[in-house]
Amino acid sequence: MNQEQLTYFKNILENWLHELLHHADDSVGGLLVSESSMPDMLDRATFEAAHDFKLRILDRESILINKIRQSLTDIENGEYGICQICGGDISIERLKARPVAHQCIKCKTRMEAKERLTGT
Ligand SMILES: [Zn+2]
């Protein structure tokens, strides 16, 4: 991958990370406010379900945030766009669709086929 392409993906990843971090701040802030100002008569179960749901979203976001950070580190180390499994190049088209991809399409497809077979 050339320098121009690396800069292109670095920009995408940094903007994405910024958006996610900003959004996560909002969610956590909203969570704290709704918790402290919750009226006593509010259905506790309903509140807890909403709380769990928010935490699950935050959880999923933090996994994505870690993946983005990993990709940015890869760019720094010159390892971005290289498949973790076979060491081959991940195609630009694939990275454009999924900038945090760490496997080439061949390895990813093989992995998913295996997951389907073993049911994990
Ligand atoms: Zn591969």
Backbone and ligand atoms as CSV (ligand in chain L), in Angstrom:
chain,resi,resn,atom,element,x,y,z
A,1,MET,N,N,0.849,-1.193,0.000
A,1,MET,CA,C,0.000,0.000,0.000
A,1,MET,C,C,0.889,1.249,0.000
A,2,ASN,N,N,0.551,2.235,-0.833
A,2,ASN,CA,C,1.404,3.423,-0.860
A,2,ASN,C,C,1.015,4.447,0.223
A,3,GLN,N,N,1.850,5.451,0.369
A,3,GLN,CA,C,1.678,6.438,1.438
A,3,GLN,C,C,0.334,7.156,1.339
A,4,GLU,N,N,-0.073,7.419,0.112
A,4,GLU,CA,C,-1.324,8.128,-0.120
A,4,GLU,C,C,-2.519,7.307,0.399
A,5,GLN,N,N,-2.455,6.012,0.118
A,5,GLN,CA,C,-3.528,5.118,0.572
A,5,GLN,C,C,-3.528,4.999,2.094
A,6,LEU,N,N,-2.342,4.922,2.678
A,6,LEU,CA,C,-2.236,4.823,4.134
A,6,LEU,C,C,-2.822,6.064,4.804
A,7,THR,N,N,-2.509,7.226,4.252
A,7,THR,CA,C,-3.042,8.477,4.792
A,7,THR,C,C,-4.556,8.501,4.671
A,8,TYR,N,N,-5.051,7.996,3.552
A,8,TYR,CA,C,-6.490,7.937,3.315
A,8,TYR,C,C,-7.178,7.105,4.398
A,9,PHE,N,N,-6.651,5.922,4.684
A,9,PHE,CA,C,-7.265,5.049,5.689
A,9,PHE,C,C,-7.045,5.596,7.103
A,10,LYS,N,N,-5.923,6.242,7.301
A,10,LYS,CA,C,-5.649,6.818,8.614
A,10,LYS,C,C,-6.695,7.898,8.934
A,11,ASN,N,N,-6.996,8.718,7.935
A,11,ASN,CA,C,-8.016,9.754,8.120
A,11,ASN,C,C,-9.374,9.156,8.437
A,12,ILE,N,N,-9.758,8.132,7.678
A,12,ILE,CA,C,-11.042,7.475,7.899
A,12,ILE,C,C,-11.118,6.922,9.319
A,13,LEU,N,N,-10.050,6.219,9.716
A,13,LEU,CA,C,-10.038,5.575,11.034
A,13,LEU,C,C,-10.051,6.610,12.159
A,14,GLU,N,N,-9.305,7.687,11.979
A,14,GLU,CA,C,-9.252,8.705,13.031
A,14,GLU,C,C,-10.594,9.415,13.185
A,15,ASN,N,N,-11.235,9.709,12.060
A,15,ASN,CA,C,-12.550,10.350,12.129
A,15,ASN,C,C,-13.580,9.439,12.780
A,16,TRP,N,N,-13.524,8.179,12.410
A,16,TRP,CA,C,-14.449,7.174,12.937
A,16,TRP,C,C,-14.272,7.063,14.459
A,17,LEU,N,N,-13.011,6.963,14.873
A,17,LEU,CA,C,-12.678,6.846,16.294
A,17,LEU,C,C,-13.191,8.072,17.047
A,18,HIS,N,N,-12.963,9.226,16.482
A,18,HIS,CA,C,-13.404,10.477,17.096
A,18,HIS,C,C,-14.921,10.465,17.294
A,19,GLU,N,N,-15.641,10.059,16.252
A,19,GLU,CA,C,-17.097,10.000,16.319
A,19,GLU,C,C,-17.578,9.054,17.409
A,20,LEU,N,N,-16.964,7.884,17.458
A,20,LEU,CA,C,-17.360,6.868,18.432
A,20,LEU,C,C,-17.086,7.337,19.862
A,21,LEU,N,N,-15.930,7.946,20.056
A,21,LEU,CA,C,-15.571,8.394,21.398
A,21,LEU,C,C,-16.510,9.500,21.849
A,22,HIS,N,N,-16.836,10.371,20.928
A,22,HIS,CA,C,-17.743,11.467,21.220
A,22,HIS,C,C,-19.115,10.919,21.593
A,23,HIS,N,N,-19.554,9.948,20.804
A,23,HIS,CA,C,-20.864,9.340,21.011
A,23,HIS,C,C,-20.903,8.577,22.333
A,24,ALA,N,N,-19.812,7.870,22.656
A,24,ALA,CA,C,-19.745,7.102,23.897
A,24,ALA,C,C,-19.845,8.045,25.090
A,25,ASP,N,N,-19.207,9.199,24.999
A,25,ASP,CA,C,-19.300,10.216,26.049
A,25,ASP,C,C,-20.748,10.598,26.285
A,26,ASP,N,N,-21.462,10.851,25.191
A,26,ASP,CA,C,-22.866,11.232,25.281
A,26,ASP,C,C,-23.675,10.162,25.991
A,27,SER,N,N,-23.461,8.892,25.599
A,27,SER,CA,C,-24.252,7.803,26.162
A,27,SER,C,C,-23.985,7.663,27.650
A,28,VAL,N,N,-22.719,7.724,28.051
A,28,VAL,CA,C,-22.390,7.575,29.458
A,28,VAL,C,C,-22.965,8.744,30.243
A,29,GLY,N,N,-22.847,9.935,29.691
A,29,GLY,CA,C,-23.418,11.110,30.337
A,29,GLY,C,C,-24.917,10.948,30.522
A,30,GLY,N,N,-25.603,10.496,29.466
A,30,GLY,CA,C,-27.042,10.306,29.518
A,30,GLY,C,C,-27.421,9.254,30.542
A,31,LEU,N,N,-26.597,8.244,30.631
A,31,LEU,CA,C,-26.837,7.153,31.569
A,31,LEU,C,C,-26.812,7.673,33.006
A,32,LEU,N,N,-25.814,8.469,33.324
A,32,LEU,CA,C,-25.661,8.976,34.677
A,32,LEU,C,C,-26.797,9.918,35.040
A,33,VAL,N,N,-27.157,10.786,34.104
A,33,VAL,CA,C,-28.226,11.740,34.364
A,33,VAL,C,C,-29.534,11.012,34.628
A,34,SER,N,N,-29.868,10.031,33.743
A,34,SER,CA,C,-31.154,9.361,33.893
A,34,SER,C,C,-31.193,8.542,35.185
A,35,GLU,N,N,-30.048,8.088,35.636
A,35,GLU,CA,C,-29.997,7.288,36.847
A,35,GLU,C,C,-30.245,8.146,38.091
A,36,SER,N,N,-29.602,9.294,38.136
A,36,SER,CA,C,-29.697,10.125,39.337
A,36,SER,C,C,-31.036,10.853,39.414
A,37,SER,N,N,-31.641,11.124,38.252
A,37,SER,CA,C,-32.893,11.881,38.268
A,37,SER,C,C,-34.100,10.965,38.105
A,38,MET,N,N,-33.889,9.654,38.275
A,38,MET,CA,C,-34.981,8.712,38.076
A,38,MET,C,C,-36.031,8.836,39.177
A,39,PRO,N,N,-37.281,9.067,38.785
A,39,PRO,CA,C,-38.320,9.150,39.816
A,39,PRO,C,C,-38.563,7.787,40.461
A,40,ASP,N,N,-38.937,7.773,41.737
A,40,ASP,CA,C,-39.098,6.533,42.497
A,40,ASP,C,C,-40.157,5.612,41.908
A,41,MET,N,N,-41.202,6.196,41.362
A,41,MET,CA,C,-42.319,5.365,40.891
A,41,MET,C,C,-42.039,4.719,39.540
A,42,LEU,N,N,-40.930,5.096,38.908
A,42,LEU,CA,C,-40.619,4.492,37.614
A,42,LEU,C,C,-40.395,2.991,37.772
A,43,ASP,N,N,-40.953,2.261,36.855
A,43,ASP,CA,C,-40.826,0.808,36.878
A,43,ASP,C,C,-39.347,0.413,36.833
A,44,ARG,N,N,-38.898,-0.186,37.889
A,44,ARG,CA,C,-37.483,-0.546,38.039
A,44,ARG,C,C,-37.014,-1.503,36.927
A,45,ALA,N,N,-37.865,-2.476,36.611
A,45,ALA,CA,C,-37.502,-3.469,35.599
A,45,ALA,C,C,-37.312,-2.821,34.230
A,46,THR,N,N,-38.211,-1.912,33.902
A,46,THR,CA,C,-38.124,-1.204,32.622
A,46,THR,C,C,-36.821,-0.423,32.563
A,47,PHE,N,N,-36.542,0.239,33.660
A,47,PHE,CA,C,-35.322,1.039,33.719
A,47,PHE,C,C,-34.093,0.152,33.562
A,48,GLU,N,N,-34.084,-0.962,34.257
A,48,GLU,CA,C,-32.921,-1.843,34.198
A,48,GLU,C,C,-32.725,-2.455,32.815
A,49,ALA,N,N,-33.840,-2.748,32.145
A,49,ALA,CA,C,-33.746,-3.282,30.789
A,49,ALA,C,C,-33.102,-2.242,29.874
A,50,ALA,N,N,-33.517,-1.000,30.015
A,50,ALA,CA,C,-32.967,0.078,29.196
A,50,ALA,C,C,-31.488,0.280,29.512
A,51,HIS,N,N,-31.178,0.172,30.792
A,51,HIS,CA,C,-29.801,0.319,31.262
A,51,HIS,C,C,-28.905,-0.763,30.633
A,52,ASP,N,N,-29.357,-2.006,30.709
A,52,ASP,CA,C,-28.618,-3.131,30.118
A,52,ASP,C,C,-28.399,-2.921,28.634
A,53,PHE,N,N,-29.438,-2.473,27.985
A,53,PHE,CA,C,-29.382,-2.255,26.548
A,53,PHE,C,C,-28.311,-1.222,26.212
A,54,LYS,N,N,-28.298,-0.146,26.972
A,54,LYS,CA,C,-27.294,0.904,26.744
A,54,LYS,C,C,-25.887,0.363,26.967
A,55,LEU,N,N,-25.725,-0.426,28.028
A,55,LEU,CA,C,-24.405,-0.979,28.325
A,55,LEU,C,C,-23.943,-1.912,27.219
A,56,ARG,N,N,-24.901,-2.681,26.675
A,56,ARG,CA,C,-24.536,-3.592,25.587
A,56,ARG,C,C,-24.053,-2.821,24.375
A,57,ILE,N,N,-24.718,-1.696,24.084
A,57,ILE,CA,C,-24.295,-0.868,22.959
A,57,ILE,C,C,-22.894,-0.330,23.231
A,58,LEU,N,N,-22.667,0.143,24.441
A,58,LEU,CA,C,-21.359,0.686,24.805
A,58,LEU,C,C,-20.280,-0.385,24.671
A,59,ASP,N,N,-20.626,-1.606,25.070
A,59,ASP,CA,C,-19.731,-2.726,24.985
A,59,ASP,C,C,-19.312,-2.980,23.548
A,60,ARG,N,N,-20.308,-3.012,22.673
A,60,ARG,CA,C,-20.045,-3.267,21.265
A,60,ARG,C,C,-19.185,-2.149,20.690
A,61,GLU,N,N,-19.485,-0.922,21.112
A,61,GLU,CA,C,-18.704,0.210,20.630
A,61,GLU,C,C,-17.264,0.128,21.090
A,62,SER,N,N,-17.062,-0.327,22.324
A,62,SER,CA,C,-15.688,-0.366,22.819
A,62,SER,C,C,-14.877,-1.428,22.078
A,63,ILE,N,N,-15.526,-2.514,21.641
A,63,ILE,CA,C,-14.821,-3.514,20.835
A,63,ILE,C,C,-14.380,-2.885,19.523
A,64,LEU,N,N,-15.288,-2.136,18.916
A,64,LEU,CA,C,-14.984,-1.470,17.656
A,64,LEU,C,C,-13.872,-0.437,17.845
A,65,ILE,N,N,-13.964,0.313,18.953
A,65,ILE,CA,C,-12.938,1.321,19.245
A,65,ILE,C,C,-11.561,0.660,19.343
A,66,ASN,N,N,-11.506,-0.488,20.010
A,66,ASN,CA,C,-10.231,-1.214,20.112
A,66,ASN,C,C,-9.714,-1.648,18.751
A,67,LYS,N,N,-10.640,-2.099,17.891
A,67,LYS,CA,C,-10.238,-2.529,16.549
A,67,LYS,C,C,-9.686,-1.362,15.747
A,68,ILE,N,N,-10.329,-0.201,15.891
A,68,ILE,CA,C,-9.862,0.986,15.166
A,68,ILE,C,C,-8.477,1.385,15.677
A,69,ARG,N,N,-8.311,1.359,17.004
A,69,ARG,CA,C,-6.999,1.705,17.584
A,69,ARG,C,C,-5.913,0.748,17.081
A,70,GLN,N,N,-6.269,-0.539,17.011
A,70,GLN,CA,C,-5.326,-1.548,16.527
A,70,GLN,C,C,-4.929,-1.244,15.079
A,71,SER,N,N,-5.923,-0.877,14.265
A,71,SER,CA,C,-5.647,-0.565,12.865
A,71,SER,C,C,-4.736,0.650,12.742
A,72,LEU,N,N,-4.961,1.653,13.604
A,72,LEU,CA,C,-4.114,2.849,13.576
A,72,LEU,C,C,-2.676,2.503,13.977
A,73,THR,N,N,-2.538,1.604,14.950
A,73,THR,CA,C,-1.205,1.140,15.346
A,73,THR,C,C,-0.544,0.410,14.177
A,74,ASP,N,N,-1.331,-0.408,13.485
A,74,ASP,CA,C,-0.816,-1.130,12.316
A,74,ASP,C,C,-0.289,-0.168,11.262
A,75,ILE,N,N,-1.018,0.934,11.066
A,75,ILE,CA,C,-0.577,1.933,10.083
A,75,ILE,C,C,0.787,2.484,10.508
A,76,GLU,N,N,0.926,2.822,11.801
A,76,GLU,CA,C,2.195,3.335,12.327
A,76,GLU,C,C,3.336,2.337,12.084
A,77,ASN,N,N,3.028,1.062,12.293
A,77,ASN,CA,C,4.064,0.015,12.193
A,77,ASN,C,C,4.258,-0.513,10.773
A,78,GLY,N,N,3.487,0.026,9.833
A,78,GLY,CA,C,3.592,-0.441,8.462
A,78,GLY,C,C,3.001,-1.822,8.258
A,79,GLU,N,N,2.062,-2.209,9.145
A,79,GLU,CA,C,1.464,-3.538,9.028
A,79,GLU,C,C,0.004,-3.482,8.605
A,80,TYR,N,N,-0.451,-2.293,8.286
A,80,TYR,CA,C,-1.854,-2.153,7.931
A,80,TYR,C,C,-2.131,-2.767,6.556
A,81,GLY,N,N,-3.269,-3.450,6.453
A,81,GLY,CA,C,-3.641,-4.042,5.169
A,81,GLY,C,C,-2.981,-5.372,4.907
A,82,ILE,N,N,-2.325,-5.911,5.954
A,82,ILE,CA,C,-1.696,-7.225,5.810
A,82,ILE,C,C,-2.500,-8.238,6.618
A,83,CYS,N,N,-2.838,-9.349,6.007
A,83,CYS,CA,C,-3.654,-10.372,6.651
A,83,CYS,C,C,-2.906,-10.990,7.829
A,84,GLN,N,N,-3.585,-11.046,8.990
A,84,GLN,CA,C,-2.986,-11.621,10.204
A,84,GLN,C,C,-2.744,-13.114,10.064
A,85,ILE,N,N,-3.519,-13.760,9.195
A,85,ILE,CA,C,-3.448,-15.212,9.115
A,85,ILE,C,C,-2.433,-15.682,8.076
A,86,CYS,N,N,-2.577,-15.197,6.830
A,86,CYS,CA,C,-1.690,-15.704,5.774
A,86,CYS,C,C,-0.568,-14.730,5.431
A,87,GLY,N,N,-0.643,-13.485,5.961
A,87,GLY,CA,C,0.409,-12.518,5.691
A,87,GLY,C,C,0.311,-11.861,4.318
A,88,GLY,N,N,-0.740,-12.200,3.587
A,88,GLY,CA,C,-0.946,-11.593,2.274
A,88,GLY,C,C,-1.602,-10.229,2.376
A,89,ASP,N,N,-1.688,-9.525,1.260
A,89,ASP,CA,C,-2.316,-8.207,1.240
A,89,ASP,C,C,-3.836,-8.326,1.304
A,90,ILE,N,N,-4.438,-7.448,2.096
A,90,ILE,CA,C,-5.895,-7.339,2.098
A,90,ILE,C,C,-6.231,-6.328,1.004
A,91,SER,N,N,-7.200,-6.657,0.151
A,91,SER,CA,C,-7.464,-5.786,-0.993
A,91,SER,C,C,-8.001,-4.429,-0.544
A,92,ILE,N,N,-7.682,-3.395,-1.328
A,92,ILE,CA,C,-8.127,-2.034,-1.028
A,92,ILE,C,C,-9.658,-1.973,-0.976
A,93,GLU,N,N,-10.304,-2.716,-1.874
A,93,GLU,CA,C,-11.768,-2.720,-1.910
A,93,GLU,C,C,-12.332,-3.213,-0.578
A,94,ARG,N,N,-11.721,-4.254,-0.052
A,94,ARG,CA,C,-12.167,-4.819,1.230
A,94,ARG,C,C,-11.934,-3.819,2.360
A,95,LEU,N,N,-10.802,-3.156,2.351
A,95,LEU,CA,C,-10.496,-2.197,3.406
A,95,LEU,C,C,-11.407,-0.973,3.329
A,96,LYS,N,N,-11.786,-0.619,2.099
A,96,LYS,CA,C,-12.706,0.510,1.963
A,96,LYS,C,C,-14.058,0.161,2.562
A,97,ALA,N,N,-14.486,-1.087,2.370
A,97,ALA,CA,C,-15.766,-1.530,2.914
A,97,ALA,C,C,-15.656,-1.755,4.416
A,98,ARG,N,N,-14.474,-2.196,4.862
A,98,ARG,CA,C,-14.265,-2.508,6.276
A,98,ARG,C,C,-12.846,-2.133,6.681
A,99,PRO,N,N,-12.661,-0.850,7.036
A,99,PRO,CA,C,-11.297,-0.364,7.311
A,99,PRO,C,C,-10.606,-1.057,8.485
A,100,VAL,N,N,-11.369,-1.759,9.343
A,100,VAL,CA,C,-10.726,-2.439,10.473
A,100,VAL,C,C,-10.466,-3.920,10.199
A,101,ALA,N,N,-10.594,-4.337,8.937
A,101,ALA,CA,C,-10.377,-5.749,8.586
A,101,ALA,C,C,-8.940,-6.154,8.905
A,102,HIS,N,N,-8.803,-7.331,9.511
A,102,HIS,CA,C,-7.462,-7.828,9.821
A,102,HIS,C,C,-7.162,-9.149,9.114
A,103,GLN,N,N,-8.119,-9.602,8.326
A,103,GLN,CA,C,-7.888,-10.808,7.532
A,103,GLN,C,C,-8.281,-10.531,6.091
A,104,CYS,N,N,-7.589,-11.154,5.170
A,104,CYS,CA,C,-7.970,-11.027,3.780
A,104,CYS,C,C,-9.265,-11.800,3.554
A,105,ILE,N,N,-9.897,-11.553,2.434
A,105,ILE,CA,C,-11.215,-12.131,2.199
A,105,ILE,C,C,-11.158,-13.663,2.158
A,106,LYS,N,N,-10.053,-14.196,1.663
A,106,LYS,CA,C,-9.914,-15.663,1.577
A,106,LYS,C,C,-9.896,-16.286,2.970
A,107,CYS,N,N,-9.091,-15.734,3.863
A,107,CYS,CA,C,-8.984,-16.273,5.222
A,107,CYS,C,C,-10.275,-16.048,5.991
A,108,LYS,N,N,-10.884,-14.893,5.776
A,108,LYS,CA,C,-12.124,-14.570,6.469
A,108,LYS,C,C,-13.228,-15.556,6.067
A,109,THR,N,N,-13.318,-15.821,4.771
A,109,THR,CA,C,-14.335,-16.741,4.269
A,109,THR,C,C,-14.101,-18.137,4.821
A,110,ARG,N,N,-12.826,-18.537,4.854
A,110,ARG,CA,C,-12.482,-19.861,5.359
A,110,ARG,C,C,-12.835,-19.964,6.847
A,111,MET,N,N,-12.538,-18.897,7.593
A,111,MET,CA,C,-12.826,-18.868,9.023
A,111,MET,C,C,-14.325,-18.965,9.284
A,112,GLU,N,N,-15.092,-18.219,8.496
A,112,GLU,CA,C,-16.537,-18.215,8.684
A,112,GLU,C,C,-17.141,-19.568,8.330
A,113,ALA,N,N,-16.606,-20.193,7.318
A,113,ALA,CA,C,-17.083,-21.529,6.923
A,113,ALA,C,C,-16.825,-22.502,8.063
A,114,LYS,N,N,-15.646,-22.379,8.685
A,114,LYS,CA,C,-15.287,-23.244,9.795
A,114,LYS,C,C,-16.206,-23.000,10.991
A,115,GLU,N,N,-16.479,-21.722,11.258
A,115,GLU,CA,C,-17.372,-21.369,12.362
A,115,GLU,C,C,-18.755,-21.965,12.146
A,116,ARG,N,N,-19.215,-21.932,10.897
A,116,ARG,CA,C,-20.538,-22.490,10.598
A,116,ARG,C,C,-20.547,-23.994,10.843
A,117,LEU,N,N,-19.471,-24.647,10.471
A,117,LEU,CA,C,-19.388,-26.092,10.642
A,117,LEU,C,C,-19.352,-26.510,12.107
A,118,THR,N,N,-18.552,-25.797,12.895
A,118,THR,CA,C,-18.398,-26.158,14.305
A,118,THR,C,C,-19.486,-25.540,15.167
A,119,GLY,N,N,-20.225,-24.605,14.593
A,119,GLY,CA,C,-21.316,-23.975,15.321
A,119,GLY,C,C,-20.871,-23.033,16.420
A,120,THR,N,N,-19.657,-22.524,16.312
A,120,THR,CA,C,-19.185,-21.563,17.311
A,120,THR,C,C,-19.194,-20.151,16.760
L,1,ZN,ZN,ZN,-5.233,-14.201,4.535
